[in-house]
Amino acid sequence: MSAVAIAETTAPVTRRGPSLETVGMSKTFGSLKALDNVSIKVPAGTFHALLGENGAGKSTLCKAIAGAITLTSGDYLIKGERVNFRTPEEALRGGVAMVYQESSLVPSMTVAQNLELGQEKWFTVYSKINIAATQALQSMNFNVDPLALVETLGAAKRQMVEIVRAVRHNAEVFIFDEPTATLTPEETQHLFHLLNVLKERGAGIIFISHALEEALDIADRITVLRDGKLVATTPAKGMSRDALVRMMIGRDVTASHYATHGADSDAPA
């Protein structure tokens, strides 16, 4: 896969200013304050890791940005423009794509139909949809049959389809929820290669992760949340795993102890 191949299939992404900025984002569910006045900036052309224990507010923050839930208070800006997405579809059209662990694709539809979803015209010719899907998948070196039903695909290939769909919508911000949790090492390497191409084009990439070493290896910046509040946003370079664990839980515990006794990754985040 090459940067040229992707660049030929999508419009260029600007590099000016932050891709995303949140300002005082708060969200309550009844008496629970899931987010409490969180403000972060995601510069264009960067990997931004979002870390924290389960229940820290990571998923709530990302779902609010991606239009899946509404904020109680606060704002966010895409490329300096204030936005208020009410649905994930609005967010995607506005330049924000979120790839969930649980796929948002329609299982009973083909890969090609899912890639076209939301852009159909009454005169759409399905043979052209299949050709366009084939070209898009091949341009990213994704070995996925455009005629396959999504329900027959494994987790890695479903994620590939979600990424292709986001790229075709010229997303400015890509959000990934535990993107490597279900991938093999080879698939993980392929994913990060693609994300690096998107980063070079100027996209802001946020990824939620419990893998501290992975975050330190690939992230440019790391934001840590605890109990719905922002603890810190810091460059990844020079950070240690123990320092991250300290920020995440608010006390001194070694990273090896955290990895063994830390929060269950299946709990809500």
VENSULDA-V997367 format. One record per backbone hydrogen bond with DSSP energy under -1.0 kcal/mol. CO is the residue of the C=O (numbers start at 1). NH is the residue of the N-H. E is the energy in kcal/mol with one decimal. If there is no record, write none. Layout:
# VENSULDA-V997367
co = {CO:CO}
nh = {NH:NH}
e = {E:E}
This chain:
# VENSULDA-V997367
co = {2:3:4:6:17:19:20:21:23:25:26:26:27:27:29:32:35:38:40:42:42:46:47:47:48:49:50:51:53:56:57:58:59:60:61:62:63:63:64:73:75:76:77:78:81:87:88:89:90:91:92:95:95:97:99:106:107:109:110:111:112:116:121:125:126:127:128:129:130:131:132:133:134:135:137:138:142:145:146:148:149:150:154:155:156:157:158:159:160:161:162:163:164:165:166:167:172:173:174:175:176:178:180:184:185:186:187:188:189:190:191:192:193:194:195:196:197:198:199:204:205:206:207:208:210:211:212:213:214:215:220:221:222:223:224:224:226:228:229:232:234:236:240:241:242:243:244:245:246:254:255:256:257:258:264:269}
nh = {6:7:8:9:44:79:42:77:75:38:72:73:34:35:32:29:27:25:22:19:20:205:220:221:207:223:209:225:56:228:61:62:63:64:65:66:68:69:67:26:23:83:21:81:78:91:92:93:94:96:95:172:173:175:177:109:151:150:114:115:116:119:124:129:130:131:132:133:134:135:136:137:138:139:142:141:144:148:112:111:152:153:158:159:160:161:162:163:164:165:166:167:168:169:171:170:204:97:206:99:208:181:183:188:189:190:191:192:193:194:195:196:197:198:199:200:201:203:202:174:48:176:50:178:212:215:216:217:218:219:236:49:234:51:231:232:229:36:226:224:222:239:244:245:246:247:248:249:250:258:259:260:261:262:267:57}
e = {-1.6:-2.5:-2.0:-1.1:-1.1:-1.5:-3.2:-3.1:-2.4:-2.5:-2.3:-1.8:-1.5:-1.9:-2.1:-3.1:-1.6:-2.5:-2.8:-1.9:-1.6:-2.6:-2.2:-1.8:-2.1:-3.0:-1.5:-2.5:-2.0:-1.7:-2.4:-2.2:-2.9:-2.0:-2.0:-2.3:-2.5:-1.0:-1.1:-2.8:-3.3:-2.3:-2.0:-1.8:-2.6:-2.1:-2.5:-2.2:-1.7:-3.1:-1.2:-2.4:-2.6:-3.1:-2.3:-1.7:-2.2:-2.4:-2.2:-2.1:-1.3:-2.7:-2.1:-1.5:-2.3:-1.9:-2.7:-2.4:-2.3:-2.4:-2.2:-2.5:-2.6:-2.1:-2.7:-1.6:-1.7:-1.6:-2.6:-1.8:-1.9:-1.9:-2.1:-2.1:-1.9:-2.1:-2.2:-2.3:-2.5:-2.4:-2.1:-2.6:-2.4:-1.1:-1.6:-1.8:-2.4:-2.8:-3.0:-3.5:-3.0:-1.4:-1.2:-2.8:-2.3:-2.0:-2.6:-2.5:-1.8:-2.1:-2.6:-2.0:-1.5:-2.2:-2.6:-2.3:-1.4:-2.2:-1.5:-2.5:-3.2:-2.8:-2.5:-1.4:-1.1:-2.2:-2.5:-2.0:-2.1:-2.3:-2.1:-2.5:-2.7:-2.9:-2.8:-1.2:-1.9:-3.1:-2.5:-2.7:-3.0:-2.1:-1.9:-2.6:-2.2:-1.9:-2.5:-2.3:-2.0:-2.2:-2.6:-1.4:-2.8:-2.2:-1.7:-1.4}
